[in-house]
Amino acid sequence: MKTTLRITIFVLSLLAPVLCAGEVIDRIIAIVNDDIITLKEAEKQVRVEKEGKFVSINEYLTNMRLRDKIDLLIDDVLIRQQAKKFKIDVSDKEVEAIIDNIKKQYLIDDTELRQKLKEDKISYEDFVAGLRSNVLKSRLLSRVISPEVNVTEQDLRQYYDKHKDEFVNEEYKLLQIFVSGQRADNQKRITDAYELLQEGKSFETVARDYSDDTKSAATGGDIGYVKKADLIPQLRAAVGFLTPGIYSSIIITPYGFHILKLVEKNKGETMTFEMARDSIHEKVVQEESDKRYKDYVGKLRKGSYIEVKI
């Protein structure tokens, strides 16, 4: 079934895990200006693993993982309040478009998406709310924080000199199943190939039968040794999560669909500044954006009434 596709990662990046079991008497645990945060809301931010339940309300409230989440909940409320102040909204049609894109990306239909959410103990309503909240946050930040980050060549070189150990050009021995985006049946073909792997078929056999890369298919998908810097971004990111002997989920690139299996990983030489420049630029911009967000939320906190009641 298509639901074997691992969509948990994208779900969790949009919405924190939802508590799976245990009835708790609801109560107010924080006040943020004119809004409140209840224990029921906090349940959605932490998963308590103690035989599926907790012994008492006090045990739950003293759980440090919940306490760690309170600040995140408060930040979310502050962001929503500011979005309302600036009359920033997200329409139902926009959220529906995002969901349609997710389904296309992970090759699933609406029924399969809802089933996967159910398996992950996430209600469809909370999933939609998480998507809406993400878009709302992005729009607010693009309005109140300049999206332009001025990064000089000197900034990039200084980062490179301080973090050279991050830019080692590893070399991977890979097997690949590739289905061209030009195929009319490309989604079905790559899904069928993935399901065969899940059923225990050898990677080499599936690659011979399903891969459009005829050269590597003849050798069971073997594409030899590839340097990290030579992989396109989507494949580079996927390989980073693999250990030898493990294959990836379906990877979508501008060329089509890929499944990679890591056979061997060798530590290579340190990349030159020129080779690492684009990656460094991305890291520096992300770090600066994160800093600006923290500074902005810090200012909101200073100008707000916040009372934590646990």
Contacts in CASP RR format, 6 or more apart in sequence:
PFRMAT RR
TARGET T0000
AUTHOR 0000-0000-0000
METHOD contacts of the structure
MODEL  1
MKTTLRITIFVLSLLAPVLCAGEVIDRIIAIVNDDIITLKEAEKQVRVEK
EGKFVSINEYLTNMRLRDKIDLLIDDVLIRQQAKKFKIDVSDKEVEAIID
NIKKQYLIDDTELRQKLKEDKISYEDFVAGLRSNVLKSRLLSRVISPEVN
VTEQDLRQYYDKHKDEFVNEEYKLLQIFVSGQRADNQKRITDAYELLQEG
KSFETVARDYSDDTKSAATGGDIGYVKKADLIPQLRAAVGFLTPGIYSSI
IITPYGFHILKLVEKNKGETMTFEMARDSIHEKVVQEESDKRYKDYVGKL
RKGSYIEVKI
1 112 0 8 1.000
1 195 0 8 1.000
2 107 0 8 1.000
2 108 0 8 1.000
2 109 0 8 1.000
2 112 0 8 1.000
2 191 0 8 1.000
3 108 0 8 1.000
3 112 0 8 1.000
3 115 0 8 1.000
3 116 0 8 1.000
4 194 0 8 1.000
4 195 0 8 1.000
4 198 0 8 1.000
5 106 0 8 1.000
5 107 0 8 1.000
5 108 0 8 1.000
5 191 0 8 1.000
5 194 0 8 1.000
5 249 0 8 1.000
5 250 0 8 1.000
6 249 0 8 1.000
7 102 0 8 1.000
7 106 0 8 1.000
7 108 0 8 1.000
7 113 0 8 1.000
7 116 0 8 1.000
8 116 0 8 1.000
8 120 0 8 1.000
10 102 0 8 1.000
10 105 0 8 1.000
10 106 0 8 1.000
11 116 0 8 1.000
11 117 0 8 1.000
11 120 0 8 1.000
11 122 0 8 1.000
11 127 0 8 1.000
14 127 0 8 1.000
14 130 0 8 1.000
14 131 0 8 1.000
14 134 0 8 1.000
15 44 0 8 1.000
15 122 0 8 1.000
15 126 0 8 1.000
15 127 0 8 1.000
15 129 0 8 1.000
15 130 0 8 1.000
15 131 0 8 1.000
16 44 0 8 1.000
16 45 0 8 1.000
16 46 0 8 1.000
16 69 0 8 1.000
16 72 0 8 1.000
17 44 0 8 1.000
17 45 0 8 1.000
17 46 0 8 1.000
17 47 0 8 1.000
17 120 0 8 1.000
17 121 0 8 1.000
17 122 0 8 1.000
18 43 0 8 1.000
18 44 0 8 1.000
18 47 0 8 1.000
18 120 0 8 1.000
18 121 0 8 1.000
18 122 0 8 1.000
18 123 0 8 1.000
18 126 0 8 1.000
19 43 0 8 1.000
19 44 0 8 1.000
19 46 0 8 1.000
19 47 0 8 1.000
19 48 0 8 1.000
19 121 0 8 1.000
20 47 0 8 1.000
20 52 0 8 1.000
20 121 0 8 1.000
21 52 0 8 1.000
21 53 0 8 1.000
22 52 0 8 1.000
22 53 0 8 1.000
22 54 0 8 1.000
24 39 0 8 1.000
24 40 0 8 1.000
24 43 0 8 1.000
24 54 0 8 1.000
24 57 0 8 1.000
24 60 0 8 1.000
25 39 0 8 1.000
25 57 0 8 1.000
26 38 0 8 1.000
26 39 0 8 1.000
26 40 0 8 1.000
27 38 0 8 1.000
27 39 0 8 1.000
27 309 0 8 1.000
28 36 0 8 1.000
28 37 0 8 1.000
28 38 0 8 1.000
28 39 0 8 1.000
28 309 0 8 1.000
29 37 0 8 1.000
29 38 0 8 1.000
29 39 0 8 1.000
29 42 0 8 1.000
29 61 0 8 1.000
29 70 0 8 1.000
29 308 0 8 1.000
29 309 0 8 1.000
29 310 0 8 1.000
30 36 0 8 1.000
30 37 0 8 1.000
30 70 0 8 1.000
30 73 0 8 1.000
30 74 0 8 1.000
30 306 0 8 1.000
30 307 0 8 1.000
30 308 0 8 1.000
30 309 0 8 1.000
30 310 0 8 1.000
31 37 0 8 1.000
31 305 0 8 1.000
31 306 0 8 1.000
31 307 0 8 1.000
31 309 0 8 1.000
32 74 0 8 1.000
32 77 0 8 1.000
32 78 0 8 1.000
32 81 0 8 1.000
32 304 0 8 1.000
32 305 0 8 1.000
32 306 0 8 1.000
33 77 0 8 1.000
33 78 0 8 1.000
33 81 0 8 1.000
33 304 0 8 1.000
33 305 0 8 1.000
33 306 0 8 1.000
34 81 0 8 1.000
35 77 0 8 1.000
35 80 0 8 1.000
35 81 0 8 1.000
37 70 0 8 1.000
37 73 0 8 1.000
37 74 0 8 1.000
37 77 0 8 1.000
39 60 0 8 1.000
39 61 0 8 1.000
41 73 0 8 1.000
42 66 0 8 1.000
42 69 0 8 1.000
42 70 0 8 1.000
42 73 0 8 1.000
44 126 0 8 1.000
45 66 0 8 1.000
45 69 0 8 1.000
45 72 0 8 1.000
45 73 0 8 1.000
46 63 0 8 1.000
46 65 0 8 1.000
46 66 0 8 1.000
46 69 0 8 1.000
48 54 0 8 1.000
48 60 0 8 1.000
48 63 0 8 1.000
48 65 0 8 1.000
54 60 0 8 1.000
54 63 0 8 1.000
60 66 0 8 1.000
61 310 0 8 1.000
66 310 0 8 1.000
67 310 0 8 1.000
70 308 0 8 1.000
70 310 0 8 1.000
74 301 0 8 1.000
74 306 0 8 1.000
74 308 0 8 1.000
75 297 0 8 1.000
76 133 0 8 1.000
78 297 0 8 1.000
78 300 0 8 1.000
78 301 0 8 1.000
78 304 0 8 1.000
79 136 0 8 1.000
79 137 0 8 1.000
79 140 0 8 1.000
79 297 0 8 1.000
79 300 0 8 1.000
80 133 0 8 1.000
80 136 0 8 1.000
82 140 0 8 1.000
82 144 0 8 1.000
82 300 0 8 1.000
83 89 0 8 1.000
83 136 0 8 1.000
83 137 0 8 1.000
83 139 0 8 1.000
83 140 0 8 1.000
86 140 0 8 1.000
86 143 0 8 1.000
86 144 0 8 1.000
88 136 0 8 1.000
88 139 0 8 1.000
88 140 0 8 1.000
88 143 0 8 1.000
89 136 0 8 1.000
90 132 0 8 1.000
90 135 0 8 1.000
90 136 0 8 1.000
90 139 0 8 1.000
94 135 0 8 1.000
95 128 0 8 1.000
95 131 0 8 1.000
95 132 0 8 1.000
95 135 0 8 1.000
98 131 0 8 1.000
98 135 0 8 1.000
99 113 0 8 1.000
99 128 0 8 1.000
99 131 0 8 1.000
102 113 0 8 1.000
103 109 0 8 1.000
103 110 0 8 1.000
103 113 0 8 1.000
105 252 0 8 1.000
106 113 0 8 1.000
106 250 0 8 1.000
107 187 0 8 1.000
107 190 0 8 1.000
107 191 0 8 1.000
107 250 0 8 1.000
108 116 0 8 1.000
114 124 0 8 1.000
117 123 0 8 1.000
117 124 0 8 1.000
117 127 0 8 1.000
141 293 0 8 1.000
141 296 0 8 1.000
144 296 0 8 1.000
145 289 0 8 1.000
145 292 0 8 1.000
145 293 0 8 1.000
145 296 0 8 1.000
149 284 0 8 1.000
149 285 0 8 1.000
149 288 0 8 1.000
149 289 0 8 1.000
151 281 0 8 1.000
151 284 0 8 1.000
151 285 0 8 1.000
151 288 0 8 1.000
155 284 0 8 1.000
156 273 0 8 1.000
156 277 0 8 1.000
156 280 0 8 1.000
156 281 0 8 1.000
156 284 0 8 1.000
157 273 0 8 1.000
159 280 0 8 1.000
159 283 0 8 1.000
159 284 0 8 1.000
160 167 0 8 1.000
160 273 0 8 1.000
160 276 0 8 1.000
160 277 0 8 1.000
160 280 0 8 1.000
164 270 0 8 1.000
165 270 0 8 1.000
167 270 0 8 1.000
167 271 0 8 1.000
167 275 0 8 1.000
167 276 0 8 1.000
167 279 0 8 1.000
167 280 0 8 1.000
168 267 0 8 1.000
168 268 0 8 1.000
168 269 0 8 1.000
168 270 0 8 1.000
168 271 0 8 1.000
169 227 0 8 1.000
169 228 0 8 1.000
169 229 0 8 1.000
169 268 0 8 1.000
169 269 0 8 1.000
169 270 0 8 1.000
169 271 0 8 1.000
169 275 0 8 1.000
170 227 0 8 1.000
170 228 0 8 1.000
170 265 0 8 1.000
170 266 0 8 1.000
170 267 0 8 1.000
170 268 0 8 1.000
171 225 0 8 1.000
171 226 0 8 1.000
171 227 0 8 1.000
171 228 0 8 1.000
171 265 0 8 1.000
171 266 0 8 1.000
171 267 0 8 1.000
171 268 0 8 1.000
172 225 0 8 1.000
172 226 0 8 1.000
172 227 0 8 1.000
172 228 0 8 1.000
172 231 0 8 1.000
172 239 0 8 1.000
172 262 0 8 1.000
172 263 0 8 1.000
172 264 0 8 1.000
172 265 0 8 1.000
172 266 0 8 1.000
173 224 0 8 1.000
173 225 0 8 1.000
173 226 0 8 1.000
173 262 0 8 1.000
173 263 0 8 1.000
173 264 0 8 1.000
173 265 0 8 1.000
173 266 0 8 1.000
174 222 0 8 1.000
174 223 0 8 1.000
174 224 0 8 1.000
174 225 0 8 1.000
174 226 0 8 1.000
174 239 0 8 1.000
174 260 0 8 1.000
174 261 0 8 1.000
174 262 0 8 1.000
174 263 0 8 1.000
175 203 0 8 1.000
175 204 0 8 1.000
175 207 0 8 1.000
175 216 0 8 1.000
175 220 0 8 1.000
175 221 0 8 1.000
175 222 0 8 1.000
175 223 0 8 1.000
175 247 0 8 1.000
175 260 0 8 1.000
175 261 0 8 1.000
175 263 0 8 1.000
176 207 0 8 1.000
176 211 0 8 1.000
176 213 0 8 1.000
176 216 0 8 1.000
176 221 0 8 1.000
176 223 0 8 1.000
176 258 0 8 1.000
176 259 0 8 1.000
176 260 0 8 1.000
176 261 0 8 1.000
177 190 0 8 1.000
177 193 0 8 1.000
177 203 0 8 1.000
177 206 0 8 1.000
177 207 0 8 1.000
177 210 0 8 1.000
177 211 0 8 1.000
177 221 0 8 1.000
177 258 0 8 1.000
177 259 0 8 1.000
178 211 0 8 1.000
178 212 0 8 1.000
178 213 0 8 1.000
178 216 0 8 1.000
178 255 0 8 1.000
178 256 0 8 1.000
178 257 0 8 1.000
178 258 0 8 1.000
179 186 0 8 1.000
179 189 0 8 1.000
179 190 0 8 1.000
179 193 0 8 1.000
179 210 0 8 1.000
179 211 0 8 1.000
179 212 0 8 1.000
179 256 0 8 1.000
179 257 0 8 1.000
179 258 0 8 1.000
180 186 0 8 1.000
180 212 0 8 1.000
180 255 0 8 1.000
180 256 0 8 1.000
181 255 0 8 1.000
181 256 0 8 1.000
181 257 0 8 1.000
183 189 0 8 1.000
183 212 0 8 1.000
186 256 0 8 1.000
186 257 0 8 1.000
187 257 0 8 1.000
189 210 0 8 1.000
190 210 0 8 1.000
190 250 0 8 1.000
190 257 0 8 1.000
190 259 0 8 1.000
191 250 0 8 1.000
192 210 0 8 1.000
193 206 0 8 1.000
193 209 0 8 1.000
193 210 0 8 1.000
193 211 0 8 1.000
193 259 0 8 1.000
194 249 0 8 1.000
194 250 0 8 1.000
194 259 0 8 1.000
196 206 0 8 1.000
196 210 0 8 1.000
197 203 0 8 1.000
197 206 0 8 1.000
197 247 0 8 1.000
197 259 0 8 1.000
203 220 0 8 1.000
203 221 0 8 1.000
203 247 0 8 1.000
203 261 0 8 1.000
204 220 0 8 1.000
204 221 0 8 1.000
205 220 0 8 1.000
207 216 0 8 1.000
207 217 0 8 1.000
207 220 0 8 1.000
207 221 0 8 1.000
208 217 0 8 1.000
208 218 0 8 1.000
208 220 0 8 1.000
208 221 0 8 1.000
211 217 0 8 1.000
211 220 0 8 1.000
211 221 0 8 1.000
213 221 0 8 1.000
213 223 0 8 1.000
216 222 0 8 1.000
216 223 0 8 1.000
225 266 0 8 1.000
227 268 0 8 1.000
228 236 0 8 1.000
228 239 0 8 1.000
229 271 0 8 1.000
229 275 0 8 1.000
231 239 0 8 1.000
232 253 0 8 1.000
234 251 0 8 1.000
234 252 0 8 1.000
234 253 0 8 1.000
234 258 0 8 1.000
235 251 0 8 1.000
235 253 0 8 1.000
235 258 0 8 1.000
235 260 0 8 1.000
238 248 0 8 1.000
238 249 0 8 1.000
238 251 0 8 1.000
238 258 0 8 1.000
238 260 0 8 1.000
239 248 0 8 1.000
239 260 0 8 1.000
239 262 0 8 1.000
241 248 0 8 1.000
242 248 0 8 1.000
242 260 0 8 1.000
242 261 0 8 1.000
242 262 0 8 1.000
243 262 0 8 1.000
244 262 0 8 1.000
244 263 0 8 1.000
244 264 0 8 1.000
244 265 0 8 1.000
245 261 0 8 1.000
245 262 0 8 1.000
245 263 0 8 1.000
246 261 0 8 1.000
246 262 0 8 1.000
247 259 0 8 1.000
247 260 0 8 1.000
247 261 0 8 1.000
247 262 0 8 1.000
248 258 0 8 1.000
248 259 0 8 1.000
248 260 0 8 1.000
248 261 0 8 1.000
249 259 0 8 1.000
250 257 0 8 1.000
250 258 0 8 1.000
250 259 0 8 1.000
251 257 0 8 1.000
251 258 0 8 1.000
251 259 0 8 1.000
251 260 0 8 1.000
252 258 0 8 1.000
273 280 0 8 1.000
END
